[in-house]
Amino acid sequence: MKLDRSTIPTRISGLCLAVMLAVTGCGWIPKGDPPATYMVAPELQETLEEVTNRLQKWPEDRWWEQFQNTELNQLVETALRDNPGLKVASARLREAQGLVRVEGARLLPFLDADASLTYERISQRGVFAALNPETAGARILLGMVNPLTFRYEFDFWGKYRATLEAALGQAAAEEAERAEVRLRLTTGIARAYFRGHALHHQLELVRAIVDLRRNLRMLAETRSKLGLDNDLAVKQAIADYEAAVKRQASVRDQLDMQRHLLARLIGKGPDDGLTLFTAPSATIPEQVPVPDHLSIGLLVHRPDLATALYRAYSAARLVKVARTQFYPTIDLTAFVGFNALTFTKGADKLANFLFSGQSFSYGMAPGLRLPIFEGGRLRGELAVHRAEYDAAVELYNDTLLDAVREVADSLSAWQSTREMLESHHRLVTSLSEDWRLAKVRVVSGLDDDREVFRHRYPVLEQEYALRALESDQLVAAVDLIEALGGGYDNPDAGKRPEKLTS
């Protein structure tokens, strides 16, 4: 077979191109360590069995309304409207959604138009003058109008598709992050409100204790003056009174801190918290909304888990982007337009020349870029993104373990505080009965006022503790609601976990 020598350069070029494509392919991509894997959610069956009251549902989105406290509802609504932290989260979400549009545009061709008018003097010693001596020193006008310029980079390896998916993952993560901020904000308000409400009532009880200690001190001083008691009883009564006054100042300070905290959470100044806690006490829920199969549903109902998962998903797509950097880049540029050149002496004719049929021009320029040697930059970027993916997956695993622990802790706290609260109610009832009997004995002349005061004090103390236990029970309910996601529901999150292949 006779070889056609005229085809040798073409065949050599084609062979070189094929070799370059093969060299820049998968063979250059380094193998990394085995990627991190997603942890399976631990079971909570035994933990759930300890809760006697169980409903087959998750918390509602507006869960705070179940406490039936109008003041709490108003605080939450104000916070959702004015809290700066929630506004920041909303701004980050809008930013991420904007980046999705930016990355999505890379999958589409770019079309634009351009026009230019250039005035130039040709150098007498330049290359152009050397090749065209008659133009040396001439002054020219160059007009160009391209009403259509086309640019497109072919996404053969899925680089831009993966970049778009990474941006979508980040946007989904920011959306879940906003839900997490909303959840933390609303539960923080509920906790501060319940603690502040309890402190408000405790302050009233402490004031009653101060009055009682004042009466006992005055009674001891009177008995000392009459010679019925010695100075030791007076000193003890004074010490008890001063301790009660000190306690009153401490409770007032704690109450002010809760007021200031609530004002901060709703996006207002400290003065806006001065009139709080005027509404009646909140209703303590009778049942805990804890569904079966908690470990399965946590991913769908916990915004922090969804956030961690979407960030891991985004990191996986960026690994793919880093892998595509090892492959060739192929693009296409084309234009259609008019261009004309004339000497400045005929500048008035430039417009006629420019838009004539003879000035019509077009062009097409396919491009190919082969990354052969870049000093290890591509390998370094791939290693970075692989490490970021592993860190994102392990962060998800860590968040999952925290979520399971928080559910178990909140269930235990709910159960224990409820039992303590029921027992304490019985204790207060018993002490109140003793106080009532002491008052009867005073009226009957069998005892003096000191016995009434002494029986009144433990009642006040246990009522003080009762307010704290009621607050603990309400806070435990809020903790459980937060651990269950506070009404967040994202079924799409449950379909997202996917393992990185390499």
C-alpha positions in Angstrom: 0.0 0.0 0.0 1.4 3.3 -1.0 1.6 6.0 1.7 0.4 9.4 0.7 3.1 11.8 2.1 0.7 14.7 2.1 -1.4 13.1 4.8 1.5 12.5 7.2 1.4 15.9 9.0 -2.4 15.6 9.5 -2.0 12.1 10.9 0.8 13.1 13.2 -1.2 16.1 14.5 -4.2 13.8 15.1 -2.0 11.3 16.9 -0.4 14.0 19.1 -3.8 15.3 20.0 -5.0 11.8 21.0 -1.9 11.2 23.1 -2.3 14.6 24.8 -6.0 13.8 25.6 -5.0 10.5 27.0 -2.2 11.9 29.0 -4.4 14.6 30.5 -7.1 12.1 31.4 -7.7 10.0 34.5 -4.1 8.7 34.7 -3.0 12.0 36.2 -5.6 12.2 38.9 -4.1 11.0 42.1 -5.8 8.5 44.3 -6.8 9.8 47.7 -7.5 8.1 51.0 -10.8 6.4 51.4 -13.4 9.1 51.8 -15.4 9.6 55.0 -18.7 7.8 55.3 -22.0 8.9 56.7 -22.9 7.5 60.1 -26.2 5.7 60.5 -28.4 7.3 63.2 -28.4 5.3 66.5 -31.7 3.7 67.6 -33.6 5.3 70.5 -36.1 2.6 71.2 -35.2 2.0 74.8 -35.1 5.8 75.5 -38.6 6.2 74.0 -40.0 3.4 76.1 -39.2 5.4 79.2 -41.7 8.1 78.1 -45.2 7.1 79.1 -47.0 9.8 77.1 -46.2 9.5 73.4 -47.9 10.9 70.3 -47.3 9.9 66.7 -46.3 13.3 65.5 -43.5 15.9 65.5 -43.7 19.5 66.9 -45.8 22.0 64.9 -44.1 24.9 63.2 -45.7 27.4 65.6 -45.1 25.3 68.6 -45.0 28.1 71.1 -48.7 28.7 70.8 -49.4 25.4 72.6 -48.3 27.2 75.9 -51.3 29.5 75.5 -49.5 32.6 76.6 -50.3 35.8 74.6 -47.3 37.7 75.9 -44.9 34.9 74.7 -46.7 34.8 71.3 -46.2 38.5 70.9 -42.5 38.3 71.8 -41.9 35.6 69.3 -43.7 37.4 66.5 -41.7 40.5 67.2 -38.4 38.6 67.2 -39.3 36.9 63.8 -39.8 40.4 62.4 -37.0 42.4 64.0 -34.2 40.2 65.2 -30.9 41.2 63.5 -29.4 37.7 63.6 -32.4 36.2 61.7 -32.1 39.1 59.1 -28.4 38.2 58.7 -29.3 34.6 58.0 -31.9 35.7 55.5 -29.3 37.9 53.8 -26.9 34.9 53.5 -29.7 32.8 52.0 -30.3 35.5 49.4 -26.6 35.7 48.6 -26.4 31.9 48.2 -29.5 31.9 45.9 -27.8 34.7 43.8 -24.7 32.5 43.5 -26.8 29.7 42.2 -27.9 32.0 39.3 -24.3 32.9 38.7 -23.1 29.3 38.4 -26.1 28.3 36.4 -25.3 30.9 33.8 -22.0 29.1 33.0 -24.0 26.3 31.4 -25.5 28.6 28.9 -23.9 30.3 25.9 -22.9 34.0 26.3 -24.3 36.4 23.7 -23.3 40.0 23.6 -22.7 42.9 21.2 -19.8 45.4 20.9 -18.8 48.4 18.9 -15.6 50.4 18.8 -14.0 53.3 16.9 -10.2 53.5 16.9 -8.1 56.4 15.8 -4.4 55.4 15.2 -1.2 56.8 13.7 0.8 54.1 12.1 4.4 54.0 13.2 7.0 54.8 10.5 9.3 52.2 12.0 6.8 49.6 13.0 6.2 46.1 11.5 3.1 47.2 9.6 5.0 50.1 8.0 7.8 47.8 7.1 5.5 45.6 5.2 3.4 48.4 3.8 5.8 51.4 3.3 3.1 53.6 1.7 1.2 53.6 5.1 4.1 54.8 7.2 3.0 57.8 9.4 -0.6 57.6 8.1 -3.5 58.4 10.4 -6.4 55.9 10.2 -9.8 55.3 11.6 -11.0 51.7 12.3 -14.7 51.1 12.9 -16.1 47.8 14.2 -19.7 46.9 14.9 -20.4 43.3 16.1 -24.1 43.0 16.9 -23.7 39.4 17.8 -20.8 37.7 19.6 -21.1 34.1 20.8 -19.0 32.4 23.4 -19.6 29.0 24.8 -17.5 26.5 26.8 -18.5 22.9 26.3 -19.2 21.1 29.6 -18.1 17.7 28.5 -16.8 16.6 31.9 -19.6 18.0 34.0 -17.5 20.7 35.6 -20.1 23.5 35.5 -22.9 21.1 36.2 -21.1 20.1 39.4 -20.4 23.7 40.3 -24.1 24.5 39.9 -25.0 21.5 42.1 -22.5 22.7 44.7 -24.0 26.1 44.7 -27.5 24.5 45.0 -26.2 22.6 48.0 -24.9 25.7 49.6 -28.2 27.5 49.1 -30.0 24.6 50.6 -27.6 24.6 53.5 -28.2 28.4 54.1 -31.9 27.8 54.0 -31.6 25.1 56.6 -29.2 27.4 58.6 -31.9 30.1 58.6 -34.4 27.6 59.9 -31.8 26.7 62.6 -31.3 30.3 63.6 -35.1 30.7 63.7 -35.4 27.6 65.9 -32.6 28.8 68.3 -34.2 32.2 68.5 -37.7 31.1 69.3 -36.6 28.5 71.8 -34.2 31.0 73.4 -37.1 33.4 73.8 -39.3 30.8 75.3 -36.7 29.7 77.8 -35.9 33.3 78.8 -39.6 34.1 79.1 -40.4 31.0 81.3 -37.4 31.7 83.6 -38.3 35.3 83.8 -41.9 34.6 84.5 -40.8 32.2 87.3 -38.4 34.9 88.7 -41.2 37.5 88.6 -43.4 35.3 90.9 -40.4 34.3 93.0 -39.6 38.0 93.6 -43.2 38.4 95.0 -42.6 35.4 97.2 -39.2 36.7 98.4 -40.9 40.1 99.2 -43.3 38.1 101.4 -40.4 36.4 103.0 -38.7 39.7 103.7 -42.0 41.0 105.3 -42.2 37.8 107.4 -38.6 38.2 108.5 -39.2 41.8 109.3 -42.2 40.9 111.5 -40.2 38.2 113.3 -37.4 40.7 113.9 -39.8 43.2 115.3 -41.4 40.5 117.5 -38.0 39.4 118.8 -37.0 43.0 119.6 -40.3 43.5 121.5 -39.9 40.3 123.4 -36.3 41.2 124.3 -37.4 44.6 125.6 -40.1 42.8 127.7 -37.4 40.5 129.0 -39.1 37.4 127.5 -36.1 36.6 125.2 -32.4 37.3 125.2 -30.4 39.3 122.7 -29.4 36.1 120.8 -32.9 35.7 119.4 -32.8 39.3 118.3 -29.4 38.8 116.5 -30.7 35.7 114.8 -33.8 37.5 113.6 -31.8 40.4 112.3 -29.5 38.0 110.4 -32.4 36.2 108.9 -34.0 39.5 107.8 -30.8 40.8 106.2 -30.3 37.4 104.4 -33.8 37.7 103.0 -33.1 41.3 101.8 -30.0 40.2 100.1 -31.9 37.3 98.5 -34.5 39.8 97.2 -31.8 41.9 95.5 -30.3 38.8 93.9 -33.7 37.7 92.5 -34.4 41.2 91.2 -31.0 41.2 89.4 -31.7 37.9 87.8 -35.1 39.1 86.7 -33.6 42.2 85.1 -31.1 40.0 83.2 -33.9 37.9 81.8 -35.8 41.1 80.8 -32.7 42.5 79.1 -32.1 39.2 77.3 -35.6 39.0 76.0 -35.4 42.6 74.8 -32.2 41.8 73.0 -33.7 38.7 71.4 -36.7 40.5 70.0 -34.4 43.2 68.5 -35.3 46.0 71.0 -33.6 48.0 73.7 -33.6 47.1 77.5 -36.5 49.5 78.3 -38.8 47.3 76.2 -38.5 44.5 78.7 -39.5 46.5 81.8 -43.3 45.7 81.4 -42.9 41.9 80.7 -44.4 39.0 82.7 -47.8 40.6 83.1 -49.6 37.7 81.4 -50.8 34.7 83.4 -48.5 31.7 83.7 -48.0 29.5 80.6 -49.9 26.2 80.3 -47.7 23.2 80.9 -48.3 20.6 78.1 -49.8 17.4 79.3 -48.1 15.2 76.7 -44.8 15.1 74.9 -45.0 15.0 71.1 -42.4 12.3 70.6 -42.9 10.1 67.5 -41.7 6.6 67.0 -38.6 5.9 64.8 -36.9 9.0 66.0 -33.5 8.1 64.5 -35.1 7.8 61.0 -36.9 11.1 61.2 -34.2 13.3 62.8 -32.5 14.1 59.4 -35.8 15.4 58.0 -36.8 17.4 61.1 -33.5 18.8 62.4 -32.3 21.9 60.5 -28.8 21.6 61.9 -28.5 18.0 60.5 -29.9 19.2 57.2 -27.4 22.0 57.1 -24.5 19.7 57.8 -25.7 17.2 55.1 -26.2 19.9 52.4 -22.7 21.2 53.1 -21.3 17.7 52.7 -23.2 17.3 49.5 -21.8 20.6 48.2 -18.3 19.5 49.2 -18.7 16.3 47.2 -19.7 18.3 44.1 -16.6 20.5 44.5 -14.4 17.4 44.6 -15.9 16.5 41.2 -15.1 20.0 40.0 -11.5 19.6 41.1 -11.3 16.3 39.2 -12.5 17.9 36.0 -9.7 20.4 36.1 -7.4 17.6 34.9 -9.3 17.3 31.7 -9.1 19.5 28.6 -11.2 22.6 28.2 -12.9 23.1 24.9 -14.7 26.3 23.9 -16.1 28.1 20.9 -16.1 31.8 20.1 -17.9 33.3 17.0 -18.9 36.7 15.9 -20.9 38.4 13.1 -20.6 42.1 12.3 -19.0 44.8 10.2 -15.6 46.4 10.2 -14.0 49.1 8.0 -10.8 51.1 7.9 -10.1 54.4 6.2 -7.6 57.3 6.4 -8.6 60.2 8.5 -8.9 62.3 5.3 -11.9 60.2 4.3 -13.4 59.9 7.8 -16.7 61.2 6.5 -17.1 58.1 4.4 -16.4 55.7 7.2 -20.1 55.2 8.0 -20.9 54.4 4.4 -18.0 51.9 4.2 -18.8 50.3 7.6 -22.4 49.4 6.8 -21.8 48.3 3.2 -22.0 44.7 2.2 -18.3 44.6 1.5 -17.6 45.3 5.2 -19.6 42.3 6.4 -17.4 40.0 8.5 -17.7 36.9 10.6 -15.4 34.5 12.3 -15.3 31.3 14.4 -12.5 30.3 16.8 -12.7 26.9 18.6 -10.3 26.6 21.5 -8.6 23.8 23.4 -6.6 24.1 26.7 -4.6 21.1 28.0 -3.3 21.3 31.6 0.0 19.5 31.2 2.1 21.1 34.0 0.9 23.5 36.6 3.3 23.0 39.4 1.1 20.6 41.4 -1.7 23.2 41.7 -4.4 20.8 40.4 -3.3 18.0 42.8 -3.3 20.4 45.7 -6.8 21.7 44.9 -8.1 18.2 44.7 -6.5 17.3 48.0 -8.0 20.4 49.6 -11.5 19.6 48.4 -11.2 15.9 49.4 -10.2 17.0 52.9 -13.1 19.5 53.0 -15.5 16.7 52.0 -14.2 14.4 54.8 -14.5 17.3 57.3 -18.0 18.0 56.2 -19.1 14.4 56.6 -17.5 14.1 60.0 -19.2 17.3 61.0 -22.5 15.7 60.0 -21.7 12.6 62.0 -20.8 14.8 65.0 -24.0 16.8 64.6 -26.0 13.5 64.4 -24.6 12.2 67.6 -25.3 15.6 69.3 -28.9 15.5 68.0 -29.5 12.0 69.4 -28.0 13.0 72.8 -30.1 16.1 73.0 -33.3 14.1 72.4 -32.3 11.6 75.1 -31.4 14.4 77.5 -34.5 16.4 76.9 -36.7 13.3 77.3 -35.0 12.5 80.6 -35.3 16.1 81.8 -39.0 16.2 80.9 -39.8 12.9 82.7 -37.8 13.8 85.9 -39.1 17.4 86.2 -42.6 16.2 85.8 -42.3 13.7 88.6 -40.6 16.3 90.8 -43.3 18.8 90.1 -46.1 16.4 91.0 -44.3 15.5 94.2 -43.6 19.1 95.1 -47.3 20.0 94.6 -48.2 17.4 97.3 -45.5 18.8 99.6 -46.8 22.4 99.3 -50.3 21.2 99.9 -49.2 19.5 103.1 -47.2 22.5 104.4 -50.1 24.8 103.6 -52.3 22.6 105.7 -49.9 22.9 108.6 -49.9 26.7 108.2 -53.7 26.7 108.3 -53.8 24.7 111.5 -51.2 27.1 113.1 -53.6 30.0 112.3 -56.4 28.1 113.9 -54.4 27.6 117.0 -53.5 31.3 117.2 -57.2 32.2 116.9 -57.9 29.7 119.7 -55.3 31.2 121.9 -53.2 28.1 122.0 -50.1 29.7 120.2 -48.8 33.1 119.5 -48.0 34.8 116.1 -44.5 33.3 116.1 -45.9 29.8 115.2 -47.9 31.3 112.4 -44.8 33.0 111.0 -42.7 29.8 111.4 -45.3 27.7 109.6 -45.7 30.4 106.9 -42.0 30.5 106.1 -41.6 26.9 104.8 -44.8 27.4 102.7 -43.2 30.4 101.0 -39.9 28.6 100.5 -41.5 25.6 98.9 -43.7 27.8 96.7 -40.5 29.6 95.7 -39.1 26.2 94.7 -42.3 25.3 93.0 -42.1 28.2 90.7 -38.5 27.1 89.7 -39.8 23.5 89.1 -42.6 24.8 86.9 -40.1 26.8 85.0 -37.8 23.7 84.7 -40.8 21.7 83.3 -41.6 24.3 80.7 -37.9 24.7 79.7 -37.7 20.9 79.4 -40.6 20.9 77.1 -38.9 23.7 75.0 -35.6 21.7 75.0 -37.5 18.6 73.7 -39.2 20.7 71.0 -35.9 22.1 70.0 -34.2 18.6 70.0 -37.0 17.4 67.6 -36.5 20.3 65.2 -39.2 22.7 66.3 -41.5 22.1 63.4 -38.8 22.0 60.7 -39.8 19.5 57.9 -37.6 18.9 54.8 -38.4 15.5 53.2 -35.8 16.2 50.5 -33.0 16.1 53.1 -33.6 12.4 53.8 -32.8 11.6 50.2 -29.5 13.4 50.0 -26.8 11.3 51.7 -24.5 9.9 49.0 -21.0 8.5 49.4 -18.0 10.0 47.5 -16.6 7.3 45.2 -13.0 8.4 45.2 
